[in-house]
């Protein structure tokens, strides 16, 4: 996901967060990742260019991004969380359990299911976050 510094600043402000160099560094590093990363993986990546950043700072910044819908958290095997940058409005994903690739699921695919759930259970759904876990086409091809 390509995210500009201006976009990060706007989203931090929308979440009521003060812009700090550390928050921006964490947001930019996560946004540039091609797959979901654990907090430790992201911390290791950031330390290559920002050796003084603290582990707790990275963990806190990630949790704040999840709260502010700048990132989504996924569960990996062994109860390890992984994170990926996301749009504020979009929260449906396909997560490859092998390579950790994360792809978006279009809202028009999920909307009929949400409408059906609402009708069947007489429930007004105001938002949803769906994550589908499995193998991407590339990883399925490698296993054949």
C-alpha positions in Angstrom: 0.0 0.0 0.0 1.4 3.4 -0.9 0.8 6.0 1.7 2.1 9.5 1.7 3.4 11.4 4.7 0.6 13.9 4.3 -2.0 11.0 4.4 -0.3 9.6 7.5 -0.4 13.1 9.2 -4.1 13.5 8.3 -5.0 10.0 9.7 -3.0 10.6 12.9 -4.9 13.9 13.4 -8.2 12.2 12.7 -7.5 9.7 15.4 -6.6 12.5 17.8 -2.9 11.6 17.8 -0.1 14.0 17.9 2.3 13.7 15.0 5.6 12.3 16.2 8.6 11.1 14.2 8.3 7.6 15.7 4.6 7.3 14.7 5.3 8.4 11.2 8.3 6.0 10.9 6.2 3.1 12.1 3.3 4.0 9.8 5.6 4.4 6.7 7.4 1.2 7.4 4.2 -0.8 7.7 2.7 0.9 4.6 5.7 -0.1 2.6 5.6 -3.8 3.6 4.4 -6.2 0.9 3.0 -8.6 3.5 1.7 -8.7 7.0 4.5 -8.3 9.6 4.7 -9.1 13.3 5.6 -6.3 15.6 9.0 -7.9 16.0 9.6 -8.1 12.3 8.5 -4.5 11.8 10.7 -3.5 14.8 13.7 -5.3 13.2 13.1 -3.6 9.9 12.8 -0.1 11.4 16.0 -0.6 13.5 18.0 -0.9 10.3 17.5 2.8 9.6 16.4 4.1 13.1 18.6 2.2 15.6 17.4 4.2 18.6 13.7 3.5 18.3 12.4 1.4 21.2 10.5 -1.9 20.9 7.7 -0.6 23.1 7.4 2.5 20.9 6.8 0.3 17.9 4.3 -1.9 19.7 2.4 1.1 21.0 2.3 2.8 17.6 1.0 -0.4 16.0 -1.8 -0.7 18.5 -2.7 3.0 18.0 -2.8 2.4 14.3 -5.2 -0.5 14.8 -7.4 1.7 17.0 -7.4 4.4 14.4 -8.1 2.0 11.5 -4.8 2.8 9.9 -3.8 -0.9 10.3 -5.4 -4.3 10.7 -4.2 -7.0 13.1 -4.2 -10.7 12.1 -3.5 -13.8 14.2 -0.8 -16.1 13.0 -0.1 -19.6 14.3 1.2 -19.6 17.8 -1.0 -16.6 18.8 1.4 -14.1 17.2 -0.2 -10.9 15.8 0.7 -9.6 12.4 -0.2 -6.2 11.0 -0.8 -4.6 7.7 -1.6 -1.0 6.7 -5.1 -0.4 5.5 -7.6 2.2 4.3 -9.9 3.6 7.0 -13.0 2.4 5.1 -11.7 -1.1 4.1 -11.5 -4.0 6.5 -12.0 -7.2 4.6 -8.9 -9.4 3.7 -7.6 -12.6 2.3 -4.7 -13.7 4.4 -2.3 -16.4 3.1 -1.2 -18.6 6.0 1.9 -19.6 4.2 3.6 -16.4 2.8 1.6 -13.9 4.9 0.4 -12.0 1.8 -2.7 -10.0 2.4 -5.1 -9.0 -0.3 -8.2 -6.8 0.0 -11.7 -8.2 -0.6 -13.9 -5.7 -2.4 -16.8 -4.3 -0.5 -19.3 -5.4 -3.3 -18.3 -9.0 -2.6 -19.0 -8.7 1.1 -22.1 -6.4 1.1 -24.6 -9.1 0.0 -23.5 -11.3 2.9 -23.8 -8.4 5.4 -27.3 -7.6 4.1 -28.3 -11.3 4.4 -27.0 -11.4 8.0 -28.9 -8.3 8.8 -32.2 -9.6 7.4 -31.8 -13.1 8.9 -31.0 -11.9 12.4 -33.0 -8.6 12.3 -29.7 -6.8 13.0 -28.5 -3.4 11.7 -24.8 -4.0 10.8 -22.9 -0.7 10.9 -19.5 -2.1 10.1 -17.6 -5.3 9.7 -14.1 -6.6 9.5 -13.8 -10.0 7.8 -10.5 -11.9 7.4 -10.4 -15.1 5.3 -7.4 -17.4 5.9 -6.1 -19.9 3.5 -3.5 -20.2 0.7 -2.9 -17.7 -2.1 -2.7 -19.0 -5.7 1.1 -18.8 -5.7 1.5 -20.9 -2.5 -1.1 -23.4 -3.7 0.9 -23.8 -6.9 4.1 -24.5 -5.0 2.3 -27.3 -3.0 1.2 -29.2 -6.2 
